[in-house]
Amino acid sequence: MRAQILAATAELVARDGIVGFRYEEVAELAGVHKTSVYRNWPDREELVADTLLSYAEDLASVADTGDIHRDLADFLVALADGLRTPFGRALEQALQPTLQSPPAQQVLTRIFDQRVAAIRRRLEVAADRGELPPVDSAFLAEMISGPMHLIVNRGVRPFTRADAKRIVDVVLGGIRATAPHA
C-alpha cells in the first residue's frame, strides 16, 4: 500500500505540482481509501518528502567499472532517464523556488547530499588510482549535471549517451588541465 501511495503521489506532483495535488486523488490513483493516506501522512509536505526520498536512492548511485569517464557518463544517462519519470518530474516541481517549504528544502538537501556523497566516493577511488587529481566532488557534480539538466529541462531534444560522454570529457579534461602539479 505504501509503495502505491508514493507512486501515485509522484505522478500527481509531476502533473499538478506540490500545491496542486489532493489526498483524494492520491487515494483514488493508488487504489486505497483516503483515510489510509491521511492516517499515514497527516501532513502533505511529509507525503511529498517521503515520496521524493523513496525514489532518490536510484538517482544517487555511481558505478565503479574502473573507468571514471564511463562511470560518470553512465551516471548522467541514468540521471537524465530518471528525470523523465514521474518521480523526476516531481523532483523538478519540488525545485521550483516558490514551492520550497522548509520540509521540502530539507528533503532536497538530503537528496543532493546523497548524490554528492556517491560521486565523492567514486572520485576518491579515481584519485587513489591516479585516474584524476583530487577534486571538489560537489563542484564536479554541478559541472557535469548542469548541462544535462539544461538539455532535459528544455525538452528540445533527448539527452543522449554522446552528450554524457562529451560533458564528462570536457569537465574531466578541464579538471586535469587546471590541477596543481606536484
N, CA, C and O of each residue as an XYZ file, in Angstrom:
728
protein
N       0.825     -1.190      0.000
C       0.000      0.000      0.000
C       0.876      1.264      0.000
O       0.603      2.217     -0.730
N       1.921      1.258      0.821
C       2.807      2.414      0.913
C       3.409      2.748     -0.458
O       3.420      3.906     -0.875
N       3.904      1.726     -1.147
C       4.513      1.942     -2.465
C       3.493      2.496     -3.455
O       3.829      3.348     -4.277
N       2.245      2.018     -3.383
C       1.199      2.506     -4.287
C       0.911      3.983     -4.014
O       0.734      4.766     -4.947
N       0.865      4.356     -2.752
C       0.586      5.754     -2.379
C       1.726      6.654     -2.828
O       1.492      7.738     -3.361
N       2.965      6.208     -2.613
C       4.117      7.026     -3.005
C       4.192      7.172     -4.523
O       4.510      8.250     -5.025
N       3.904      6.103     -5.252
C       3.915      6.181     -6.723
C       2.819      7.123     -7.220
O       3.044      7.912     -8.138
N       1.640      7.039     -6.616
C       0.536      7.922     -7.006
C       0.881      9.375     -6.696
O       0.582     10.269     -7.488
N       1.504      9.611     -5.553
C       1.900     10.975     -5.186
C       2.908     11.527     -6.182
O       2.788     12.674     -6.612
N       3.903     10.720     -6.554
C       4.902     11.178     -7.533
C       4.227     11.558     -8.844
O       4.543     12.587     -9.440
N       3.309     10.732     -9.281
C       2.623     11.006    -10.544
C       1.809     12.298    -10.474
O       1.817     13.096    -11.411
N       1.110     12.497     -9.363
C       0.270     13.693     -9.232
C       1.098     14.956     -9.035
O       0.756     16.008     -9.577
N       2.178     14.869     -8.271
C       3.039     16.038     -8.091
C       3.684     16.399     -9.423
O       3.824     17.578     -9.749
N       4.078     15.388    -10.192
C       4.659     15.654    -11.516
C       3.660     16.361    -12.413
O       4.027     17.249    -13.183
N       2.390     15.966    -12.314
C       1.352     16.540    -13.176
C       0.863     17.894    -12.678
O       0.709     18.831    -13.462
N       0.616     17.998    -11.356
C      -0.073     19.170    -10.800
C       0.781     20.056     -9.901
O       0.339     21.130     -9.493
N       1.998     19.620     -9.590
C       2.827     20.383     -8.674
C       2.514     20.032     -7.228
O       1.530     19.354     -6.934
N       3.354     20.498     -6.349
C       3.208     20.176     -4.927
C       1.939     20.776     -4.350
O       1.251     20.123     -3.564
N       1.619     21.994     -4.720
C       0.426     22.630     -4.152
C      -0.853     22.205     -4.859
O      -1.945     22.508     -4.380
N      -0.741     21.506     -5.993
C      -1.917     21.185     -6.780
C      -2.552     19.831     -6.525
O      -3.704     19.621     -6.906
N      -1.845     18.905     -5.895
C      -2.425     17.574     -5.734
C      -3.317     17.501     -4.491
O      -3.137     18.248     -3.530
N      -4.282     16.581     -4.540
C      -5.204     16.407     -3.405
C      -5.106     14.972     -2.891
O      -4.855     14.045     -3.661
N      -5.303     14.800     -1.600
C      -5.256     13.473     -0.984
C      -6.260     12.524     -1.628
O      -5.971     11.341     -1.810
N      -7.431     13.035     -1.971
C      -8.456     12.189     -2.579
C      -7.959     11.590     -3.895
O      -8.218     10.424     -4.195
N      -7.238     12.405     -4.679
C      -6.691     11.922     -5.947
C      -5.597     10.879     -5.717
O      -5.494      9.902     -6.459
N      -4.784     11.096     -4.686
C      -3.740     10.130     -4.353
C      -4.381      8.792     -4.030
O      -3.968      7.754     -4.547
N      -5.402      8.820     -3.165
C      -6.081      7.584     -2.765
C      -6.699      6.890     -3.969
O      -6.570      5.676     -4.121
N      -7.365      7.648     -4.819
C      -8.014      7.065     -5.997
C      -6.991      6.426     -6.932
O      -7.166      5.292     -7.377
N      -5.927      7.163     -7.224
C      -4.902      6.655     -8.131
C      -4.180      5.444     -7.535
O      -3.815      4.519     -8.261
N      -3.976      5.450     -6.224
C      -3.282      4.346     -5.549
C      -4.192      3.141     -5.328
O      -3.718      2.041     -5.048
N      -5.506      3.356     -5.456
C      -6.440      2.269     -5.226
C      -6.612      1.936     -3.760
O      -6.831      0.780     -3.400
N      -6.511      2.957     -2.907
C      -6.683      2.774     -1.465
C      -7.725      3.763     -0.962
O      -8.112      4.688     -1.675
N      -8.171      3.563      0.259
C      -9.121      4.502      0.865
C      -8.354      5.742      1.311
O      -7.207      5.646      1.746
N      -8.996      6.914      1.199
C      -8.283      8.155      1.525
C      -7.861      8.210      2.989
O      -6.899      8.905      3.316
N      -8.556      7.494      3.888
C      -8.116      7.507      5.291
C      -6.742      6.850      5.434
O      -5.991      7.186      6.350
N      -6.406      5.917      4.538
C      -5.072      5.297      4.579
C      -3.997      6.337      4.291
O      -2.913      6.306      4.874
N      -4.308      7.239      3.402
C      -3.341      8.295      3.077
C      -3.232      9.267      4.252
O      -2.129      9.578      4.702
N      -4.368      9.744      4.744
C      -4.377     10.691      5.867
C      -3.731     10.103      7.114
O      -2.961     10.782      7.793
N      -4.036      8.856      7.417
C      -3.533      8.219      8.637
C      -2.003      8.126      8.604
O      -1.338      8.381      9.608
N      -1.455      7.761      7.447
C      -0.007      7.589      7.343
C       0.753      8.892      7.090
O       1.923      9.017      7.452
N       0.081      9.853      6.468
C       0.724     11.137      6.167
C      -0.256     12.266      6.457
O      -0.858     12.807      5.529
N      -0.432     12.637      7.736
C      -1.367     13.717      8.049
C      -0.901     15.067      7.465
O      -1.698     15.994      7.317
N       0.369     15.158      7.145
C       0.929     16.397      6.598
C       1.322     16.151      5.141
O       2.127     15.265      4.856
N       0.763     16.924      4.231
C       1.027     16.730      2.800
C       2.502     16.941      2.453
O       3.015     16.288      1.544
N       3.184     17.833      3.152
C       4.613     18.036      2.873
C       5.421     16.792      3.241
O       6.405     16.470      2.576
N       5.011     16.104      4.286
C       5.685     14.855      4.658
C       5.448     13.783      3.606
O       6.341     12.989      3.310
N       4.241     13.761      3.039
C       3.945     12.802      1.968
C       4.842     13.076      0.762
O       5.404     12.147      0.183
N       4.976     14.331      0.388
C       5.855     14.692     -0.734
C       7.306     14.354     -0.375
O       8.037     13.805     -1.200
N       7.718     14.676      0.838
C       9.087     14.385      1.270
C       9.370     12.884      1.203
O      10.398     12.468      0.670
N       8.466     12.078      1.740
C       8.659     10.625      1.698
C       8.695     10.110      0.264
O       9.469      9.210     -0.061
N       7.863     10.681     -0.581
C       7.835     10.280     -1.994
C       9.179     10.565     -2.650
O       9.749      9.697     -3.311
N       9.680     11.774     -2.469
C      10.956     12.145     -3.087
C      12.090     11.283     -2.559
O      12.929     10.814     -3.328
N      12.117     11.072     -1.239
C      13.193     10.274     -0.646
C      13.125      8.810     -1.076
O      14.158      8.158     -1.224
N      11.919      8.295     -1.275
C      11.793      6.884     -1.629
C      12.360      6.585     -3.016
O      12.807      5.467     -3.274
N      12.346      7.558     -3.893
C      12.855      7.362     -5.246
C      14.272      7.896     -5.440
O      14.911      7.600     -6.449
N      14.762      8.669     -4.496
C      16.045      9.356     -4.665
C      17.239      8.415     -4.704
O      18.224      8.703     -5.382
N      17.173      7.306     -3.997
C      18.298      6.374     -3.963
C      18.728      5.957     -5.359
O      19.922      5.839     -5.635
N      17.760      5.734     -6.242
C      18.077      5.284     -7.587
C      18.882      6.313     -8.372
O      19.635      5.952     -9.275
N      18.730      7.581     -8.038
C      19.442      8.630     -8.777
C      20.813      8.929     -8.195
O      21.546      9.747     -8.751
N      21.181      8.289     -7.088
C      22.411      8.665     -6.413
C      23.573      7.712     -6.657
O      24.696      8.018     -6.254
N      23.354      6.586     -7.289
C      24.440      5.616     -7.387
C      25.372      5.915     -8.559
O      24.949      6.345     -9.632
N      26.642      5.671     -8.309
C      27.666      5.810     -9.338
C      28.466      4.511     -9.325
O      29.094      4.175     -8.321
N      28.442      3.788    -10.429
C      29.138      2.500    -10.520
C      30.647      2.704    -10.504
O      31.144      3.810    -10.713
N      31.360      1.619    -10.252
C      32.813      1.632    -10.331
C      33.254      0.501    -11.250
O      33.462     -0.632    -10.816
N      33.392      0.837    -12.535
C      33.843     -0.152    -13.514
C      35.357     -0.083    -13.712
O      35.939     -0.890    -14.435
N      35.985      0.902    -13.053
C      37.409      1.117    -13.251
C      37.696      2.192    -14.291
O      38.855      2.522    -14.541
N      36.650      2.736    -14.895
C      36.788      3.771    -15.925
C      35.927      4.963    -15.493
O      34.707      4.945    -15.657
N      36.562      5.986    -14.946
C      35.828      7.137    -14.391
C      35.000      7.833    -15.463
O      33.895      8.292    -15.176
N      35.501      7.924    -16.680
C      34.740      8.559    -17.761
C      33.428      7.805    -17.994
O      32.353      8.404    -18.030
N      33.531      6.506    -18.147
C      32.344      5.678    -18.390
C      31.379      5.743    -17.211
O      30.169      5.856    -17.405
N      31.907      5.673    -15.997
C      31.045      5.667    -14.811
C      30.264      6.973    -14.679
O      29.078      6.958    -14.351
N      30.924      8.098    -14.934
C      30.226      9.385    -14.838
C      29.245      9.570    -15.997
O      28.168     10.135    -15.808
N      29.604      9.102    -17.185
C      28.663      9.173    -18.315
C      27.441      8.305    -18.036
O      26.313      8.721    -18.302
N      27.656      7.101    -17.501
C      26.534      6.229    -17.135
C      25.649      6.896    -16.088
O      24.423      6.814    -16.159
N      26.274      7.554    -15.118
C      25.537      8.274    -14.075
C      24.663      9.356    -14.708
O      23.490      9.485    -14.358
N      25.219     10.129    -15.632
C      24.449     11.195    -16.279
C      23.283     10.646    -17.094
O      22.186     11.203    -17.056
N      23.506      9.576    -17.820
C      22.437      8.971    -18.613
C      21.331      8.471    -17.682
O      20.150      8.690    -17.952
N      21.704      7.804    -16.593
C      20.703      7.305    -15.638
C      19.951      8.458    -14.988
O      18.740      8.378    -14.782
N      20.665      9.525    -14.666
C      20.027     10.692    -14.056
C      19.042     11.326    -15.037
O      17.921     11.663    -14.655
N      19.445     11.490    -16.285
C      18.549     12.062    -17.301
C      17.320     11.177    -17.487
O      16.200     11.678    -17.580
N      17.529      9.859    -17.541
C      16.399      8.934    -17.664
C      15.473      9.065    -16.458
O      14.250      9.062    -16.600
N      16.064      9.178    -15.273
C      15.271      9.314    -14.051
C      14.455     10.589    -14.008
O      13.364     10.607    -13.439
N      14.966     11.653    -14.600
C      14.242     12.922    -14.602
C      13.034     12.893    -15.535
O      12.159     13.754    -15.445
N      12.983     11.914    -16.423
C      11.835     11.787    -17.320
C      10.714     10.933    -16.715
O       9.664     10.766    -17.336
N      10.926     10.396    -15.522
C       9.915      9.581    -14.843
C       8.993     10.492    -14.036
O       9.305     11.667    -13.843
N       7.861      9.964    -13.561
C       7.022     10.784    -12.672
C       7.802     11.303    -11.466
O       7.617     12.447    -11.051
N       8.678     10.459    -10.900
C       9.485     10.934     -9.777
C      10.365     12.103    -10.190
O      10.436     13.111     -9.487
N      11.032     11.971    -11.321
C      11.918     13.038    -11.779
C      11.173     14.337    -12.018
O      11.661     15.413    -11.673
N       9.996     14.238    -12.607
C       9.187     15.444    -12.820
C       8.723     16.012    -11.480
O       8.644     17.229    -11.315
N       8.415     15.135    -10.525
C       8.030     15.607     -9.190
C       9.204     16.317     -8.527
O       9.024     17.342     -7.870
N      10.393     15.776     -8.699
C      11.586     16.413     -8.147
C      11.794     17.782     -8.764
O      12.105     18.743     -8.060
N      11.626     17.877    -10.071
C      11.753     19.183    -10.739
C      10.715     20.162    -10.214
O      11.018     21.339    -10.020
N       9.483     19.687     -9.980
C       8.446     20.545     -9.395
C       8.886     21.039     -8.013
O       8.714     22.211     -7.679
N       9.452     20.136     -7.223
C       9.874     20.489     -5.867
C      10.995     21.512     -5.874
O      11.174     22.248     -4.903
N      11.752     21.563     -6.966
C      12.866     22.504     -7.059
C      12.427     23.936     -7.349
O      13.226     24.866     -7.242
N      11.172     24.112     -7.711
C      10.692     25.456     -8.024
C      10.800     26.328     -6.775
O      10.244     25.976     -5.735
N      11.505     27.456     -6.856
C      11.754     28.282     -5.671
C      10.481     28.691     -4.929
O      10.503     28.794     -3.702
N       9.399     28.923     -5.620
C       8.182     29.371     -4.946
C       7.530     28.254     -4.141
O       6.669     28.521     -3.303
N       7.928     27.005     -4.383
C       7.309     25.876     -3.693
C       8.183     25.304     -2.583
O       7.814     24.305     -1.965
N       9.313     25.909     -2.326
C      10.247     25.336     -1.374
C       9.891     25.693      0.055
O      10.307     26.730      0.570
N       9.124     24.834      0.685
C       8.831     24.963      2.102
C      10.034     24.414      2.864
O      10.853     23.704      2.281
N      10.161     24.727      4.155
C      11.299     24.173      4.914
C      11.388     22.641      4.848
O      12.491     22.128      4.657
N      10.282     21.875      4.998
C      10.436     20.421      4.873
C      10.887     19.991      3.473
O      11.722     19.095      3.342
N      10.347     20.615      2.438
C      10.756     20.272      1.076
C      12.225     20.621      0.864
O      12.957     19.864      0.225
N      12.657     21.751      1.389
C      14.054     22.156      1.256
C      14.970     21.151      1.953
O      16.040     20.829      1.437
N      14.561     20.656      3.118
C      15.362     19.657      3.832
C      15.482     18.364      3.024
O      16.553     17.758      2.972
N      14.392     17.949      2.399
C      14.414     16.739      1.583
C      15.323     16.935      0.381
O      16.134     16.063      0.070
N      15.198     18.061     -0.294
C      16.046     18.333     -1.454
C      17.517     18.340     -1.064
O      18.362     17.827     -1.798
N      17.819     18.917      0.082
C      19.193     18.931      0.571
C      19.681     17.503      0.799
O      20.808     17.172      0.432
N      18.846     16.653      1.400
C      19.227     15.258      1.628
C      19.454     14.525      0.309
O      20.402     13.748      0.193
N      18.604     14.758     -0.680
C      18.749     14.102     -1.980
C      20.060     14.522     -2.639
O      20.800     13.675     -3.141
N      20.349     15.808     -2.641
C      21.575     16.280     -3.264
C      22.803     15.825     -2.484
O      23.842     15.524     -3.072
N      22.684     15.777     -1.154
C      23.794     15.279     -0.342
C      24.086     13.815     -0.668
O      25.248     13.414     -0.728
N      23.037     13.013     -0.878
C      23.225     11.604     -1.256
C      23.954     11.510     -2.594
O      24.867     10.702     -2.760
N      23.543     12.337     -3.534
C      24.149     12.304     -4.865
C      25.616     12.717     -4.791
O      26.476     12.069     -5.388
N      25.901     13.781     -4.069
C      27.287     14.249     -3.943
C      28.132     13.219     -3.202
O      29.290     13.003     -3.560
N      27.570     12.576     -2.171
C      28.316     11.553     -1.432
C      28.674     10.379     -2.339
O      29.785      9.853     -2.265
N      27.747      9.972     -3.186
C      28.020      8.870     -4.110
C      29.122      9.255     -5.097
O      30.021      8.460     -5.371
N      29.049     10.454     -5.617
C      30.083     10.915     -6.549
C      31.416     11.069     -5.822
O      32.467     10.719     -6.359
N      31.368     11.594     -4.596
C      32.601     11.789     -3.821
C      33.314     10.445     -3.625
O      34.525     10.348     -3.822
N      32.565      9.419     -3.241
C      33.181      8.103     -3.040
C      33.846      7.617     -4.326
O      34.963      7.101     -4.293
N      33.170      7.779     -5.443
C      33.731      7.315     -6.718
C      34.947      8.133     -7.117
O      35.914      7.583     -7.643
N      34.915      9.448     -6.876
C      36.048     10.304     -7.234
C      37.262     10.029     -6.353
O      38.399     10.119     -6.817
N      37.030      9.696     -5.096
C      38.146      9.357     -4.209
C      38.861      8.112     -4.716
O      40.090      8.047     -4.708
N      38.086      7.121     -5.158
C      38.673      5.908     -5.731
C      39.448      6.265     -6.999
O      40.560      5.781     -7.208
N      38.862      7.107     -7.840
C      39.539      7.518     -9.083
C      40.845      8.242     -8.778
O      41.843      8.029     -9.466
N      40.850      9.092     -7.757
C      42.078      9.803     -7.387
C      43.121      8.823     -6.844
O      44.305      8.933     -7.163
N      42.683      7.873     -6.030
C      43.604      6.862     -5.498
C      44.241      6.035     -6.609
O      45.394      5.621     -6.492
N      43.505      5.795     -7.674
C      44.006      5.021     -8.813
C      44.828      5.864     -9.779
O      45.452      5.325    -10.693
N      44.836      7.179     -9.587
C      45.557      8.063    -10.480
C      44.769      8.451    -11.725
O      45.330      9.029    -12.656
N      43.455      8.135    -11.751
C      42.627      8.498    -12.899
C      42.365      9.998    -12.939
O      42.188     10.580    -14.009
N      42.342     10.610    -11.777
C      42.039     12.036    -11.640
C      42.858     12.628    -10.517
O      43.263     11.918     -9.597
N      43.109     13.939    -10.587
C      43.681     14.598     -9.407
C      42.563     14.747     -8.360
O      41.385     14.637     -8.703
N      42.910     14.992     -7.113
C      41.865     15.251     -6.119
C      41.000     16.430     -6.593
O      41.514     17.406     -7.140
N      39.687     16.326     -6.376
C      38.769     17.324     -6.903
C      37.635     17.557     -5.909
O      37.285     16.673     -5.128
N      37.078     18.742     -5.952
C      35.899     19.082     -5.155
C      34.706     18.360     -5.780
O      34.241     18.740     -6.854
N      34.215     17.327     -5.110
C      33.175     16.483     -5.705
C      31.856     17.214     -5.888
O      31.139     16.936     -6.849
N      31.512     18.132     -5.006
C      30.268     18.893     -5.168
C      30.359     19.755     -6.426
O      29.405     19.839     -7.199
N      31.499     20.388     -6.624
C      31.705     21.212     -7.815
C      31.643     20.357     -9.076
O      30.990     20.735    -10.048
N      32.320     19.203     -9.068
C      32.297     18.324    -10.234
C      30.874     17.870    -10.528
O      30.469     17.839    -11.690
N      30.111     17.517     -9.503
C      28.727     17.084     -9.708
C      27.909     18.185    -10.379
O      27.112     17.914    -11.278
N      28.108     19.419     -9.939
C      27.395     20.544    -10.555
C      27.837     20.751    -12.001
O      27.014     21.037    -12.871
N      29.128     20.607    -12.255
C      29.653     20.830    -13.597
C      29.155     19.791    -14.588
O      28.873     20.125    -15.739
N      29.042     18.532    -14.162
C      28.580     17.520    -15.114
C      27.061     17.450    -15.200
O      26.513     17.143    -16.259
N      26.376     17.733    -14.093
C      24.917     17.601    -14.144
C      24.228     18.846    -14.694
O      23.117     18.747    -15.215
N      24.851     20.000    -14.594
C      24.238     21.238    -15.087
C      23.849     21.187    -16.554
O      22.698     21.470    -16.888
N      24.783     20.831    -17.452
C      24.409     20.755    -18.870
C      23.332     19.709    -19.142
O      22.467     19.917    -19.993
N      23.381     18.584    -18.424
C      22.358     17.552    -18.608
C      20.984     18.098    -18.229
O      20.008     17.892    -18.950
N      20.911     18.799    -17.085
C      19.629     19.389    -16.668
C      19.125     20.375    -17.718
O      17.929     20.410    -18.008
N      20.011     21.165    -18.284
C      19.625     22.132    -19.305
C      18.998     21.429    -20.509
O      17.939     21.836    -20.986
N      19.641     20.396    -20.989
C      19.120     19.671    -22.161
C      17.778     19.008    -21.828
O      16.825     19.112    -22.600
N      17.709     18.334    -20.688
C      16.471     17.634    -20.314
C      15.333     18.622    -20.087
O      14.227     18.414    -20.584
N      15.590     19.689    -19.348
C      14.521     20.632    -18.999
C      14.032     21.451    -20.182
O      12.857     21.818    -20.232
N      14.905     21.744    -21.130
C      14.450     22.472    -22.320
C      13.515     21.616    -23.146
O      12.581     22.131    -23.761
N      13.754     20.317    -23.166
C      12.878     19.404    -23.884
C      12.917     19.545    -25.393
O      12.022     19.051    -26.079
N      13.926     20.203    -25.922
C      14.027     20.405    -27.367
C      14.512     19.125    -28.060
O      14.124     18.828    -29.190
N      15.359     18.385    -27.365
C      15.890     17.132    -27.905
C      16.212     16.204    -26.744
O      16.372     16.656    -25.610
N      16.306     14.918    -27.021
C      16.629     13.984    -25.938
C      18.097     14.093    -25.533
O      18.958     14.440    -26.342
N      18.356     13.792    -24.274
C      19.731     13.710    -23.769
C      20.266     12.342    -24.159
O      19.624     11.327    -23.892
N      21.435     12.305    -24.787
C      21.982     11.047    -25.300
C      23.270     10.654    -24.580
O      23.875     11.450    -23.861
N      23.662      9.412    -24.797
C      24.942      8.940    -24.256
C      26.090      9.772    -24.835
O      27.065     10.043    -24.135
N      25.987     10.179    -26.098
C      27.031     11.017    -26.705
C      27.139     12.350    -25.962
O      28.242     12.854    -25.750
N      25.999     12.921    -25.566
C      26.024     14.151    -24.769
C      26.751     13.909    -23.450
O      27.597     14.702    -23.038
N      26.408     12.800    -22.796
C      27.015     12.482    -21.500
C      28.528     12.337    -21.640
O      29.280     12.866    -20.822
N      28.975     11.626    -22.667
C      30.413     11.429    -22.876
C      31.122     12.753    -23.129
O      32.199     13.000    -22.586
N      30.520     13.599    -23.950
C      31.134     14.903    -24.237
C      31.261     15.748    -22.985
O      32.308     16.344    -22.730
N      30.195     15.797    -22.208
C      30.209     16.589    -20.973
C      31.306     16.083    -20.045
O      32.104     16.869    -19.534
N      31.346     14.782    -19.828
C      32.341     14.201    -18.926
C      33.750     14.453    -19.458
O      34.636     14.818    -18.686
N      33.975     14.269    -20.747
C      35.300     14.508    -21.323
C      35.746     15.951    -21.127
O      36.891     16.201    -20.750
N      34.855     16.894    -21.379
C      35.200     18.306    -21.249
C      35.488     18.666    -19.788
O      36.486     19.324    -19.490
N      34.618     18.236    -18.891
C      34.788     18.590    -17.477
C      36.039     17.930    -16.897
O      36.833     18.593    -16.230
N      36.219     16.644    -17.144
C      37.408     15.977    -16.603
C      38.682     16.495    -17.253
O      39.717     16.597    -16.595
N      38.614     16.826    -18.547
C      39.773     17.434    -19.203
C      40.139     18.760    -18.558
O      41.317     19.052    -18.353
N      39.140     19.556    -18.242
C      39.390     20.833    -17.570
C      39.955     20.653    -16.173
O      40.827     21.409    -15.744
N      39.459     19.657    -15.470
C      39.964     19.387    -14.119
C      41.426     18.970    -14.173
O      42.246     19.429    -13.378
N      41.736     18.102    -15.111
C      43.129     17.648    -15.247
C      44.041     18.813    -15.655
O      45.160     18.936    -15.157
N      43.559     19.653    -16.552
C      44.396     20.749    -17.057
C      44.643     21.824    -16.007
O      45.660     22.516    -16.053
N      43.725     21.966    -15.070
C      43.872     23.040    -14.073
C      44.347     22.542    -12.717
O      44.472     23.324    -11.775
N      44.611     21.248    -12.614
C      45.071     20.676    -11.329
C      46.473     21.169    -11.020
O      47.315     21.261    -11.914
N      46.726     21.486     -9.757
C      48.089     21.855     -9.383
C      49.035     20.664     -9.602
O      48.711     19.533     -9.238
N      50.170     20.919    -10.181
C      51.130     19.849    -10.439
C      52.159     19.812     -9.331
O      52.679     20.845     -8.909
N      52.444     18.614     -8.868
C      53.384     18.440     -7.760
C      54.811     18.569     -8.210
O      55.728     18.449     -7.397
